[in-house]
Amino acid sequence: MLDNLRPRDRHLRRMMLFAVRRHTPSDYPFLFRYAACRTEEDGTTVKNLAAAVHLLQSSTIITDDILDAGSPDCFAGASTII
């Protein structure tokens, strides 16, 4: 997953690592592998797709955590909008 990110995107890399380490992964990697792989080379696409889906699923949790850590005056009510 990190091989596909540019080294200068360090903040995105840190967010991806946080999402992968802190949240329980779903069954999407296994489902995608069995549903979409016809050859071994398809595994790379499946791996990237599963990582993207996992990040999408956990992005609302991460965004909520970021907003909760911010100033209450700046972000009052923002987590309820998400």
PDB file as gemmi writes it, atoms N, CA and C in Angstrom:
CRYST1    1.000    1.000    1.000  90.00  90.00  90.00 P 1                      
ATOM      1  N   MET A   1       0.824  -1.178   0.000  1.00  0.00           N  
ATOM      2  CA  MET A   1       0.000   0.000   0.000  1.00  0.00           C  
ATOM      3  C   MET A   1       0.873   1.248   0.000  1.00  0.00           C  
ATOM      4  N   LEU A   2       1.866   1.314   0.869  1.00  0.00           N  
ATOM      5  CA  LEU A   2       2.712   2.497   0.946  1.00  0.00           C  
ATOM      6  C   LEU A   2       3.640   2.625  -0.250  1.00  0.00           C  
ATOM      7  N   ASP A   3       3.876   1.531  -0.954  1.00  0.00           N  
ATOM      8  CA  ASP A   3       4.729   1.584  -2.143  1.00  0.00           C  
ATOM      9  C   ASP A   3       4.119   2.463  -3.224  1.00  0.00           C  
ATOM     10  N   ASN A   4       2.828   2.664  -3.185  1.00  0.00           N  
ATOM     11  CA  ASN A   4       2.146   3.451  -4.210  1.00  0.00           C  
ATOM     12  C   ASN A   4       2.022   4.924  -3.848  1.00  0.00           C  
ATOM     13  N   LEU A   5       2.517   5.310  -2.682  1.00  0.00           N  
ATOM     14  CA  LEU A   5       2.488   6.712  -2.273  1.00  0.00           C  
ATOM     15  C   LEU A   5       3.868   7.323  -2.440  1.00  0.00           C  
ATOM     16  N   ARG A   6       3.891   8.563  -2.870  1.00  0.00           N  
ATOM     17  CA  ARG A   6       5.172   9.248  -3.023  1.00  0.00           C  
ATOM     18  C   ARG A   6       5.778   9.507  -1.647  1.00  0.00           C  
ATOM     19  N   PRO A   7       7.103   9.394  -1.525  1.00  0.00           N  
ATOM     20  CA  PRO A   7       7.748   9.634  -0.228  1.00  0.00           C  
ATOM     21  C   PRO A   7       7.477  11.026   0.330  1.00  0.00           C  
ATOM     22  N   ARG A   8       7.284  12.008  -0.538  1.00  0.00           N  
ATOM     23  CA  ARG A   8       7.048  13.371  -0.033  1.00  0.00           C  
ATOM     24  C   ARG A   8       5.647  13.546   0.544  1.00  0.00           C  
ATOM     25  N   ASP A   9       4.738  12.600   0.306  1.00  0.00           N  
ATOM     26  CA  ASP A   9       3.395  12.646   0.892  1.00  0.00           C  
ATOM     27  C   ASP A   9       3.414  12.028   2.285  1.00  0.00           C  
ATOM     28  N   ARG A  10       4.261  12.545   3.139  1.00  0.00           N  
ATOM     29  CA  ARG A  10       4.456  11.904   4.444  1.00  0.00           C  
ATOM     30  C   ARG A  10       3.217  11.979   5.333  1.00  0.00           C  
ATOM     31  N   HIS A  11       2.440  13.023   5.201  1.00  0.00           N  
ATOM     32  CA  HIS A  11       1.229  13.128   6.027  1.00  0.00           C  
ATOM     33  C   HIS A  11       0.195  12.087   5.608  1.00  0.00           C  
ATOM     34  N   LEU A  12       0.054  11.880   4.307  1.00  0.00           N  
ATOM     35  CA  LEU A  12      -0.863  10.853   3.825  1.00  0.00           C  
ATOM     36  C   LEU A  12      -0.375   9.471   4.238  1.00  0.00           C  
ATOM     37  N   ARG A  13       0.945   9.257   4.173  1.00  0.00           N  
ATOM     38  CA  ARG A  13       1.517   7.976   4.593  1.00  0.00           C  
ATOM     39  C   ARG A  13       1.223   7.724   6.072  1.00  0.00           C  
ATOM     40  N   ARG A  14       1.386   8.756   6.903  1.00  0.00           N  
ATOM     41  CA  ARG A  14       1.117   8.604   8.339  1.00  0.00           C  
ATOM     42  C   ARG A  14      -0.358   8.316   8.589  1.00  0.00           C  
ATOM     43  N   MET A  15      -1.244   8.976   7.856  1.00  0.00           N  
ATOM     44  CA  MET A  15      -2.673   8.740   8.028  1.00  0.00           C  
ATOM     45  C   MET A  15      -3.038   7.318   7.603  1.00  0.00           C  
ATOM     46  N   MET A  16      -2.447   6.853   6.504  1.00  0.00           N  
ATOM     47  CA  MET A  16      -2.716   5.482   6.052  1.00  0.00           C  
ATOM     48  C   MET A  16      -2.234   4.475   7.093  1.00  0.00           C  
ATOM     49  N   LEU A  17      -1.033   4.687   7.624  1.00  0.00           N  
ATOM     50  CA  LEU A  17      -0.512   3.771   8.641  1.00  0.00           C  
ATOM     51  C   LEU A  17      -1.381   3.786   9.888  1.00  0.00           C  
ATOM     52  N   PHE A  18      -1.843   4.968  10.284  1.00  0.00           N  
ATOM     53  CA  PHE A  18      -2.721   5.067  11.446  1.00  0.00           C  
ATOM     54  C   PHE A  18      -3.992   4.261  11.221  1.00  0.00           C  
ATOM     55  N   ALA A  19      -4.596   4.427  10.048  1.00  0.00           N  
ATOM     56  CA  ALA A  19      -5.846   3.722   9.755  1.00  0.00           C  
ATOM     57  C   ALA A  19      -5.647   2.217   9.750  1.00  0.00           C  
ATOM     58  N   VAL A  20      -4.547   1.767   9.187  1.00  0.00           N  
ATOM     59  CA  VAL A  20      -4.308   0.331   9.094  1.00  0.00           C  
ATOM     60  C   VAL A  20      -3.968  -0.258  10.459  1.00  0.00           C  
ATOM     61  N   ARG A  21      -3.203   0.454  11.249  1.00  0.00           N  
ATOM     62  CA  ARG A  21      -2.777  -0.087  12.553  1.00  0.00           C  
ATOM     63  C   ARG A  21      -3.867  -0.018  13.610  1.00  0.00           C  
ATOM     64  N   ARG A  22      -4.667   1.037  13.605  1.00  0.00           N  
ATOM     65  CA  ARG A  22      -5.599   1.295  14.701  1.00  0.00           C  
ATOM     66  C   ARG A  22      -6.990   0.709  14.525  1.00  0.00           C  
ATOM     67  N   HIS A  23      -7.351   0.378  13.326  1.00  0.00           N  
ATOM     68  CA  HIS A  23      -8.716  -0.072  13.093  1.00  0.00           C  
ATOM     69  C   HIS A  23      -8.732  -1.500  12.575  1.00  0.00           C  
ATOM     70  N   THR A  24      -9.702  -2.233  13.006  1.00  0.00           N  
ATOM     71  CA  THR A  24      -9.833  -3.623  12.581  1.00  0.00           C  
ATOM     72  C   THR A  24     -10.150  -3.665  11.093  1.00  0.00           C  
ATOM     73  N   PRO A  25      -9.377  -4.392  10.329  1.00  0.00           N  
ATOM     74  CA  PRO A  25      -9.656  -4.465   8.895  1.00  0.00           C  
ATOM     75  C   PRO A  25     -10.940  -5.240   8.619  1.00  0.00           C  
ATOM     76  N   SER A  26     -11.526  -4.933   7.520  1.00  0.00           N  
ATOM     77  CA  SER A  26     -12.744  -5.639   7.124  1.00  0.00           C  
ATOM     78  C   SER A  26     -12.372  -6.873   6.319  1.00  0.00           C  
ATOM     79  N   ASP A  27     -13.375  -7.556   5.840  1.00  0.00           N  
ATOM     80  CA  ASP A  27     -13.147  -8.748   5.024  1.00  0.00           C  
ATOM     81  C   ASP A  27     -12.974  -8.415   3.549  1.00  0.00           C  
ATOM     82  N   TYR A  28     -12.931  -7.149   3.198  1.00  0.00           N  
ATOM     83  CA  TYR A  28     -12.829  -6.785   1.793  1.00  0.00           C  
ATOM     84  C   TYR A  28     -11.619  -7.373   1.076  1.00  0.00           C  
ATOM     85  N   PRO A  29     -10.425  -7.401   1.677  1.00  0.00           N  
ATOM     86  CA  PRO A  29      -9.302  -7.994   0.937  1.00  0.00           C  
ATOM     87  C   PRO A  29      -9.581  -9.424   0.500  1.00  0.00           C  
ATOM     88  N   PHE A  30     -10.181 -10.206   1.364  1.00  0.00           N  
ATOM     89  CA  PHE A  30     -10.471 -11.596   1.016  1.00  0.00           C  
ATOM     90  C   PHE A  30     -11.567 -11.682  -0.039  1.00  0.00           C  
ATOM     91  N   LEU A  31     -12.604 -10.870   0.121  1.00  0.00           N  
ATOM     92  CA  LEU A  31     -13.693 -10.874  -0.857  1.00  0.00           C  
ATOM     93  C   LEU A  31     -13.204 -10.435  -2.232  1.00  0.00           C  
ATOM     94  N   PHE A  32     -12.404  -9.366  -2.269  1.00  0.00           N  
ATOM     95  CA  PHE A  32     -11.886  -8.893  -3.544  1.00  0.00           C  
ATOM     96  C   PHE A  32     -10.967  -9.923  -4.184  1.00  0.00           C  
ATOM     97  N   ARG A  33     -10.152 -10.567  -3.381  1.00  0.00           N  
ATOM     98  CA  ARG A  33      -9.219 -11.552  -3.928  1.00  0.00           C  
ATOM     99  C   ARG A  33      -9.978 -12.687  -4.613  1.00  0.00           C  
ATOM    100  N   TYR A  34     -10.985 -13.210  -3.944  1.00  0.00           N  
ATOM    101  CA  TYR A  34     -11.728 -14.326  -4.521  1.00  0.00           C  
ATOM    102  C   TYR A  34     -12.653 -13.893  -5.652  1.00  0.00           C  
ATOM    103  N   ALA A  35     -13.148 -12.667  -5.591  1.00  0.00           N  
ATOM    104  CA  ALA A  35     -14.084 -12.209  -6.611  1.00  0.00           C  
ATOM    105  C   ALA A  35     -13.399 -11.646  -7.853  1.00  0.00           C  
ATOM    106  N   ALA A  36     -12.233 -11.032  -7.690  1.00  0.00           N  
ATOM    107  CA  ALA A  36     -11.647 -10.272  -8.794  1.00  0.00           C  
ATOM    108  C   ALA A  36     -10.360 -10.844  -9.368  1.00  0.00           C  
ATOM    109  N   CYS A  37      -9.677 -11.716  -8.664  1.00  0.00           N  
ATOM    110  CA  CYS A  37      -8.381 -12.200  -9.146  1.00  0.00           C  
ATOM    111  C   CYS A  37      -8.546 -13.377 -10.098  1.00  0.00           C  
ATOM    112  N   ARG A  38      -8.032 -13.174 -11.283  1.00  0.00           N  
ATOM    113  CA  ARG A  38      -7.971 -14.281 -12.235  1.00  0.00           C  
ATOM    114  C   ARG A  38      -6.549 -14.816 -12.327  1.00  0.00           C  
ATOM    115  N   THR A  39      -5.577 -13.934 -12.071  1.00  0.00           N  
ATOM    116  CA  THR A  39      -4.166 -14.316 -12.096  1.00  0.00           C  
ATOM    117  C   THR A  39      -3.482 -13.753 -10.859  1.00  0.00           C  
ATOM    118  N   GLU A  40      -2.245 -14.172 -10.622  1.00  0.00           N  
ATOM    119  CA  GLU A  40      -1.483 -13.658  -9.475  1.00  0.00           C  
ATOM    120  C   GLU A  40      -1.232 -12.156  -9.610  1.00  0.00           C  
ATOM    121  N   GLU A  41      -1.071 -11.681 -10.855  1.00  0.00           N  
ATOM    122  CA  GLU A  41      -0.803 -10.256 -11.071  1.00  0.00           C  
ATOM    123  C   GLU A  41      -1.988  -9.381 -10.654  1.00  0.00           C  
ATOM    124  N   ASP A  42      -3.176  -9.949 -10.669  1.00  0.00           N  
ATOM    125  CA  ASP A  42      -4.357  -9.194 -10.239  1.00  0.00           C  
ATOM    126  C   ASP A  42      -4.308  -8.870  -8.748  1.00  0.00           C  
ATOM    127  N   GLY A  43      -3.467  -9.567  -8.014  1.00  0.00           N  
ATOM    128  CA  GLY A  43      -3.375  -9.352  -6.573  1.00  0.00           C  
ATOM    129  C   GLY A  43      -2.975  -7.941  -6.205  1.00  0.00           C  
ATOM    130  N   THR A  44      -2.115  -7.302  -7.022  1.00  0.00           N  
ATOM    131  CA  THR A  44      -1.699  -5.932  -6.741  1.00  0.00           C  
ATOM    132  C   THR A  44      -2.882  -4.984  -6.816  1.00  0.00           C  
ATOM    133  N   THR A  45      -3.695  -5.140  -7.833  1.00  0.00           N  
ATOM    134  CA  THR A  45      -4.883  -4.298  -7.965  1.00  0.00           C  
ATOM    135  C   THR A  45      -5.834  -4.520  -6.801  1.00  0.00           C  
ATOM    136  N   VAL A  46      -6.009  -5.765  -6.428  1.00  0.00           N  
ATOM    137  CA  VAL A  46      -6.898  -6.084  -5.315  1.00  0.00           C  
ATOM    138  C   VAL A  46      -6.363  -5.489  -4.021  1.00  0.00           C  
ATOM    139  N   LYS A  47      -5.063  -5.575  -3.812  1.00  0.00           N  
ATOM    140  CA  LYS A  47      -4.456  -5.019  -2.603  1.00  0.00           C  
ATOM    141  C   LYS A  47      -4.690  -3.517  -2.532  1.00  0.00           C  
ATOM    142  N   ASN A  48      -4.490  -2.824  -3.636  1.00  0.00           N  
ATOM    143  CA  ASN A  48      -4.705  -1.375  -3.661  1.00  0.00           C  
ATOM    144  C   ASN A  48      -6.174  -1.024  -3.463  1.00  0.00           C  
ATOM    145  N   LEU A  49      -7.051  -1.779  -4.081  1.00  0.00           N  
ATOM    146  CA  LEU A  49      -8.483  -1.538  -3.933  1.00  0.00           C  
ATOM    147  C   LEU A  49      -8.936  -1.773  -2.493  1.00  0.00           C  
ATOM    148  N   ALA A  50      -8.457  -2.842  -1.892  1.00  0.00           N  
ATOM    149  CA  ALA A  50      -8.823  -3.135  -0.505  1.00  0.00           C  
ATOM    150  C   ALA A  50      -8.305  -2.053   0.433  1.00  0.00           C  
ATOM    151  N   ALA A  51      -7.085  -1.571   0.190  1.00  0.00           N  
ATOM    152  CA  ALA A  51      -6.537  -0.494   1.021  1.00  0.00           C  
ATOM    153  C   ALA A  51      -7.366   0.775   0.869  1.00  0.00           C  
ATOM    154  N   ALA A  52      -7.792   1.072  -0.347  1.00  0.00           N  
ATOM    155  CA  ALA A  52      -8.608   2.264  -0.582  1.00  0.00           C  
ATOM    156  C   ALA A  52      -9.962   2.159   0.113  1.00  0.00           C  
ATOM    157  N   VAL A  53     -10.585   1.002   0.033  1.00  0.00           N  
ATOM    158  CA  VAL A  53     -11.879   0.806   0.695  1.00  0.00           C  
ATOM    159  C   VAL A  53     -11.724   0.912   2.206  1.00  0.00           C  
ATOM    160  N   HIS A  54     -10.662   0.321   2.742  1.00  0.00           N  
ATOM    161  CA  HIS A  54     -10.436   0.387   4.183  1.00  0.00           C  
ATOM    162  C   HIS A  54     -10.213   1.830   4.625  1.00  0.00           C  
ATOM    163  N   LEU A  55      -9.434   2.586   3.851  1.00  0.00           N  
ATOM    164  CA  LEU A  55      -9.201   3.987   4.190  1.00  0.00           C  
ATOM    165  C   LEU A  55     -10.499   4.780   4.116  1.00  0.00           C  
ATOM    166  N   LEU A  56     -11.306   4.508   3.118  1.00  0.00           N  
ATOM    167  CA  LEU A  56     -12.590   5.194   2.997  1.00  0.00           C  
ATOM    168  C   LEU A  56     -13.491   4.884   4.190  1.00  0.00           C  
ATOM    169  N   GLN A  57     -13.522   3.616   4.598  1.00  0.00           N  
ATOM    170  CA  GLN A  57     -14.344   3.234   5.744  1.00  0.00           C  
ATOM    171  C   GLN A  57     -13.874   3.911   7.019  1.00  0.00           C  
ATOM    172  N   SER A  58     -12.575   4.016   7.187  1.00  0.00           N  
ATOM    173  CA  SER A  58     -12.047   4.558   8.435  1.00  0.00           C  
ATOM    174  C   SER A  58     -11.843   6.066   8.375  1.00  0.00           C  
ATOM    175  N   SER A  59     -12.006   6.695   7.199  1.00  0.00           N  
ATOM    176  CA  SER A  59     -11.735   8.127   7.086  1.00  0.00           C  
ATOM    177  C   SER A  59     -12.686   8.959   7.938  1.00  0.00           C  
ATOM    178  N   THR A  60     -13.925   8.542   8.064  1.00  0.00           N  
ATOM    179  CA  THR A  60     -14.844   9.314   8.906  1.00  0.00           C  
ATOM    180  C   THR A  60     -14.446   9.221  10.365  1.00  0.00           C  
ATOM    181  N   ILE A  61     -13.923   8.084  10.770  1.00  0.00           N  
ATOM    182  CA  ILE A  61     -13.453   7.931  12.151  1.00  0.00           C  
ATOM    183  C   ILE A  61     -12.237   8.807  12.385  1.00  0.00           C  
ATOM    184  N   ILE A  62     -11.307   8.810  11.436  1.00  0.00           N  
ATOM    185  CA  ILE A  62     -10.094   9.615  11.563  1.00  0.00           C  
ATOM    186  C   ILE A  62     -10.444  11.093  11.566  1.00  0.00           C  
ATOM    187  N   THR A  63     -11.310  11.513  10.642  1.00  0.00           N  
ATOM    188  CA  THR A  63     -11.716  12.913  10.584  1.00  0.00           C  
ATOM    189  C   THR A  63     -12.382  13.328  11.883  1.00  0.00           C  
ATOM    190  N   ASP A  64     -13.222  12.490  12.420  1.00  0.00           N  
ATOM    191  CA  ASP A  64     -13.881  12.789  13.684  1.00  0.00           C  
ATOM    192  C   ASP A  64     -12.858  12.923  14.804  1.00  0.00           C  
ATOM    193  N   ASP A  65     -11.853  12.043  14.833  1.00  0.00           N  
ATOM    194  CA  ASP A  65     -10.804  12.123  15.849  1.00  0.00           C  
ATOM    195  C   ASP A  65     -10.014  13.418  15.722  1.00  0.00           C  
ATOM    196  N   ILE A  66      -9.724  13.826  14.487  1.00  0.00           N  
ATOM    197  CA  ILE A  66      -8.976  15.066  14.272  1.00  0.00           C  
ATOM    198  C   ILE A  66      -9.795  16.255  14.746  1.00  0.00           C  
ATOM    199  N   LEU A  67     -11.065  16.284  14.390  1.00  0.00           N  
ATOM    200  CA  LEU A  67     -11.909  17.406  14.796  1.00  0.00           C  
ATOM    201  C   LEU A  67     -12.117  17.430  16.305  1.00  0.00           C  
ATOM    202  N   ASP A  68     -12.231  16.273  16.930  1.00  0.00           N  
ATOM    203  CA  ASP A  68     -12.402  16.223  18.379  1.00  0.00           C  
ATOM    204  C   ASP A  68     -11.169  16.719  19.112  1.00  0.00           C  
ATOM    205  N   ALA A  69      -9.986  16.578  18.497  1.00  0.00           N  
ATOM    206  CA  ALA A  69      -8.745  17.014  19.134  1.00  0.00           C  
ATOM    207  C   ALA A  69      -8.512  18.507  18.957  1.00  0.00           C  
ATOM    208  N   GLY A  70      -9.267  19.142  18.078  1.00  0.00           N  
ATOM    209  CA  GLY A  70      -9.093  20.561  17.809  1.00  0.00           C  
ATOM    210  C   GLY A  70      -9.747  21.426  18.869  1.00  0.00           C  
ATOM    211  N   SER A  71      -9.632  22.697  18.658  1.00  0.00           N  
ATOM    212  CA  SER A  71     -10.223  23.669  19.568  1.00  0.00           C  
ATOM    213  C   SER A  71     -11.743  23.560  19.535  1.00  0.00           C  
ATOM    214  N   PRO A  72     -12.381  23.515  20.694  1.00  0.00           N  
ATOM    215  CA  PRO A  72     -13.849  23.423  20.718  1.00  0.00           C  
ATOM    216  C   PRO A  72     -14.519  24.620  20.047  1.00  0.00           C  
ATOM    217  N   ASP A  73     -13.880  25.796  20.125  1.00  0.00           N  
ATOM    218  CA  ASP A  73     -14.472  26.986  19.522  1.00  0.00           C  
ATOM    219  C   ASP A  73     -14.438  26.925  17.998  1.00  0.00           C  
ATOM    220  N   CYS A  74     -13.368  26.372  17.451  1.00  0.00           N  
ATOM    221  CA  CYS A  74     -13.221  26.322  15.992  1.00  0.00           C  
ATOM    222  C   CYS A  74     -14.086  25.248  15.361  1.00  0.00           C  
ATOM    223  N   PHE A  75     -14.276  24.150  16.069  1.00  0.00           N  
ATOM    224  CA  PHE A  75     -14.943  23.004  15.468  1.00  0.00           C  
ATOM    225  C   PHE A  75     -16.250  22.640  16.171  1.00  0.00           C  
ATOM    226  N   ALA A  76     -16.870  23.570  16.807  1.00  0.00           N  
ATOM    227  CA  ALA A  76     -18.101  23.273  17.537  1.00  0.00           C  
ATOM    228  C   ALA A  76     -19.153  22.723  16.592  1.00  0.00           C  
ATOM    229  N   GLY A  77     -19.596  21.517  16.870  1.00  0.00           N  
ATOM    230  CA  GLY A  77     -20.634  20.889  16.081  1.00  0.00           C  
ATOM    231  C   GLY A  77     -20.166  20.266  14.778  1.00  0.00           C  
ATOM    232  N   ALA A  78     -18.881  20.370  14.445  1.00  0.00           N  
ATOM    233  CA  ALA A  78     -18.400  19.860  13.156  1.00  0.00           C  
ATOM    234  C   ALA A  78     -18.501  18.351  13.064  1.00  0.00           C  
ATOM    235  N   SER A  79     -18.261  17.654  14.162  1.00  0.00           N  
ATOM    236  CA  SER A  79     -18.297  16.191  14.084  1.00  0.00           C  
ATOM    237  C   SER A  79     -19.715  15.673  13.866  1.00  0.00           C  
ATOM    238  N   THR A  80     -20.711  16.471  14.202  1.00  0.00           N  
ATOM    239  CA  THR A  80     -22.080  16.024  13.950  1.00  0.00           C  
ATOM    240  C   THR A  80     -22.455  16.206  12.484  1.00  0.00           C  
ATOM    241  N   ILE A  81     -21.778  17.107  11.790  1.00  0.00           N  
ATOM    242  CA  ILE A  81     -22.032  17.316  10.368  1.00  0.00           C  
ATOM    243  C   ILE A  81     -21.509  16.140   9.571  1.00  0.00           C  
ATOM    244  N   ILE A  82     -20.380  15.608   9.972  1.00  0.00           N  
ATOM    245  CA  ILE A  82     -19.769  14.484   9.261  1.00  0.00           C  
ATOM    246  C   ILE A  82     -20.618  13.297   9.489  1.00  0.00           C  
TER     247      ILE A  82                                                      
END                                                                             
